[in-house]
Amino acid sequence: MADQKSPAAPDAIGDAELIDFPRVEQITGGLSRATITRRIRDGSFPRPVVLSRDRHGRPLRVAFVLAEVLAYNRRAIATGRGSAA
């Protein structure tokens, strides 16, 4: 039998790690919550994962997939460097 990691093992989480808004703001170089929200609406920023909802079905707590936010950063860097050239 091959050595398999359990799904709960930290190494198995990898790309599925969830991060909160303050961490997203930090990773994106200080984009404000309002800017991130606007970019989510226009489709240029990854949508968050809804972790819980209030009794009316509105999102109460959300988190972002770290790998998706990092991919956004890579695209922003590539675009910024491409347009600066």
Backbone as a ProteinNet text record, in pm:
[ID]
protein_1_A
[PRIMARY]
MADQKSPAAPDAIGDAELIDFPRVEQITGGLSRATITRRIRDGSFPRPVVLSRDRHGRPLRVAFVLAEVLAYNRRAIATGRGSAA
[TERTIARY]
84.6	0	88.3	58.2	136.5	113.4	216.7	205.1	120.5	-2.4	-92.5	-112.5	-119.3	-146.5	-296.9	-337.5	-480.2	-524.3	-651.3	-699.5	-683.9	-679	-669.5	-524.9	-428.1	-288	-257	-176.2	-146.3	-91	-6	50.4	-55.5	-162.2	-267.3	-356	-356.3	-442.4	-392.4	-264.6	-201.6	-279.2	-325.2	-392	-529.7	-582	-716	-714.7	-600.5	-595	-681.8	-763.1	-852	-791.9	-808.6	-756.3	-866.5	-855.6	-958.3	-924.5	-1017.6	-1002.4	-873.9	-843.5	-720.6	-595.6	-590	-475.3	-474.6	-591.6	-601.2	-550.1	-591.6	-545.7	-393.1	-336.5	-191.3	-121.5	-169.7	-107.7	-113.3	-221.2	-237.3	-167.3	-87.7	-12.1	-92.2	-195	-271.7	-395.6	-445	-573.5	-677.4	-761.5	-864.2	-976.4	-1052	-1167.8	-1265.7	-1285.2	-1377.7	-1329.2	-1199.6	-1143.7	-1156.5	-1125.7	-1137.4	-1282.5	-1376.3	-1518.3	-1562.3	-1517.5	-1550.5	-1494.7	-1372.5	-1311.7	-1378.4	-1427.6	-1504.5	-1629.6	-1699.1	-1822.3	-1798.4	-1685.7	-1661.4	-1591.6	-1563.9	-1508.6	-1357.4	-1289.1	-1144.1	-1068.8	-1140.7	-1078.4	-1151.9	-1079.9	-1145.3	-1258.9	-1366.4	-1481.2	-1447.8	-1496.6	-1472.2	-1561.4	-1524.2	-1602.8	-1688.2	-1817.7	-1906.3	-1895.4	-1853.6	-1837.1	-1961.7	-2033.9	-2159.1	-2249.6	-2378.9	-2480.1	-2566.3	-2625.8	-2718	-2853.9	-2949.2	-3079	-3156.1	-3112.3	-3176.5	-3103.2	-2998.2	-2922.5	-2810.4	-2786.6	-2677.4	-2545.1	-2437	-2306.4	-2271.2	-2230.7	-2192.2	-2040	-1980.3	-1834.6	-1786.9	-1685.5	-1628.1	-1478.1	-1419.6	-1274.6	-1236	-1109.9	-1059.4	-963.9	-957.6	-864.1	-727.7	-629.9	-497.1	-438.5	-447.5	-389.8	-451.3	-580.8	-647.4	-600.7	-579.8	-531.7	-387.8	-306.6	-169	-165.5	-256	-264.9	-305.4	-396.5	-436.2	-313.3	-233.5	-113.3	-16.7	1.8	92.7	44.2	-87.8	-143.2	-123.7	-146.2	-130.9	14	107	249	283.8	238.6	267.7	208	86	19.5	91.8	127	196.4	332.8	403	534	521	418.3	396.5	359.5	276	233	340.1	433.2	539.8	651.4	655.6	765.1	745.3
-118.2	0	123.4	219.3	342.2	427.7	504.5	594.8	715.1	724.4	833.7	922.3	1050.3	1144.8	1154.2	1171.8	1188.1	1323.3	1338	1465.9	1581.1	1550.8	1655.9	1699.4	1626.2	1660.4	1796	1878.7	2012.1	2010.8	1914.8	1908.6	1879.4	1811.9	1775.9	1894.6	1996.3	2111.8	2189.3	2217.6	2283	2399.3	2385.2	2493	2526.6	2447.2	2470.8	2551.7	2609	2688	2812.3	2838	2954.1	3066.3	3188.6	3305.1	3410.2	3494.4	3595.9	3727.7	3821.9	3950.3	4024.8	4037.6	4110.5	4048.8	3917.7	3850.4	3877.2	3879.1	3909.4	4051.1	4144.5	4282.3	4290	4215	4213.6	4151	4038	3966.3	4047	4122	4197.8	4334	4354.9	4478.9	4596.3	4567.1	4674.5	4717.7	4635.7	4670	4680.6	4780.9	4798.8	4696.7	4677.9	4588.7	4634.1	4765.7	4818.5	4786.1	4799.7	4769.3	4621	4537.2	4392.1	4356.4	4411.9	4384.4	4427.8	4544.8	4593.5	4499.7	4452.6	4361.8	4224.7	4181.2	4055.9	4072.3	4184.9	4210.6	4217.2	4277.4	4287.9	4164.6	4066.6	3940.3	3936.5	4041.7	4043.8	3993.7	3958	3904.8	3777.1	3678.2	3551.2	3570.2	3496.5	3502.7	3430.5	3482.6	3415.9	3292.4	3211.6	3094.7	3137.1	3113.4	3148.8	3038.8	3076.7	2980.9	2970.7	3081.4	3078.8	3190.7	3173	3270.6	3308.6	3427.5	3467.5	3401.5	3430.8	3362	3402.1	3507.4	3550.6	3498.8	3420.5	3362.8	3450	3564.2	3652.4	3601.5	3615.8	3572	3643.5	3566.2	3620	3617.7	3508	3492.2	3431.9	3494.7	3444.7	3429.6	3351	3334.6	3317.2	3336.6	3325.1	3207.4	3145.7	3036.6	3100.7	3067.8	3127.9	3113.4	2996	2973	3065.7	3094.6	3183.7	3328	3370.2	3505.8	3520.6	3418.2	3422.1	3424.6	3351	3352.5	3491.9	3556	3694	3785.3	3769.5	3851	3829.2	3703.4	3674.2	3741.8	3736.8	3804	3955	4012.6	4157.3	4199.5	4118.6	4148	4141.4	4035.8	4019.3	4134.1	4172.7	4282.2	4413.6	4438.1	4561	4573	4463.8	4466.8	4477.6	4415.1	4421.7	4560.7	4628.7	4762.9	4867.6	4835.3	4929.9	4925.6	4817.2	4800.8	4885.9
0	0	0	-86.6	-96.8	26.7	60.4	174.2	133.8	186.6	152.7	273.7	248.8	357.2	376.9	499.6	524.9	471.6	430.7	378.4	477.4	606.9	707	733.9	678.3	700.8	639.2	705.9	653.5	510.7	477.8	343	238.1	277.3	181.6	148.3	232.4	209	88.2	84.5	-29.5	-85.9	-209.7	-281.3	-225.2	-137	-84.1	45.7	81.5	203.9	189.2	291.3	290.7	374.3	325.9	397	409.9	511.5	535.9	464.2	469	398.7	438.1	567.9	602.3	538.2	530.8	468.1	317.3	254.6	111.5	86.3	170.4	156	165.3	256.3	274.8	153.4	107.7	-4.5	-133	-152	-276.7	-271.6	-171.6	-165.1	-113.1	-38.9	23.5	-51.4	-144.7	-207	-96.5	-103.6	-0.7	-18.4	87	82.3	-26.2	-37.4	-138.3	-279.8	-304.1	-436	-466.3	-367.6	-386.9	-417.5	-341.6	-363	-502.5	-545.1	-679	-786.8	-766.7	-864.9	-864.9	-750.6	-745.8	-831.7	-813.8	-889.3	-1039.3	-1080.7	-1225.2	-1282.6	-1195.9	-1242.8	-1257.6	-1213.9	-1228.9	-1106.1	-1000.2	-878.2	-840.2	-785.1	-747.9	-647.8	-669.6	-578.3	-448.4	-336.6	-208.6	-192.2	-96.1	-56.9	61.9	55.5	166.9	272.2	392.4	501.4	587.9	599.9	675.9	626.6	652.6	610.6	730	721.8	826.9	802.2	884.4	873.2	748.2	680.5	556.1	432.9	456.3	345.8	293.2	355.4	312.3	368.2	291.2	342.1	471.7	569.8	699.4	713.4	671.5	677.8	547	488.7	363.2	379.2	291	285.9	139.6	111.1	-24.8	-34.1	-152.3	-175.6	-203.6	-120.7	-130.4	-270.8	-329.9	-462.8	-567.6	-555.5	-650.8	-634.2	-509.9	-484	-533.8	-512.6	-562.4	-715.1	-779.7	-926.3	-974.3	-903.3	-935.3	-929	-823.3	-809	-925.4	-964.9	-1076.7	-1204.6	-1229.8	-1349.4	-1340.7	-1220.3	-1202.8	-1225.4	-1177.8	-1197.7	-1345.7	-1412.5	-1555.1	-1635.9	-1603.9	-1674.7	-1647.9	-1522.7	-1486.5	-1551.8	-1557.5	-1622.3	-1773	-1828.1	-1973	-2017.4	-1937.6	-1976.7	-1949.9	-1858.2	-1824.9	-1927.5	-2005.2	-2102.3	-2225.7
[MASK]
+++++++++++++++++++++++++++++++++++++++++++++++++++++++++++++++++++++++++++++++++++++

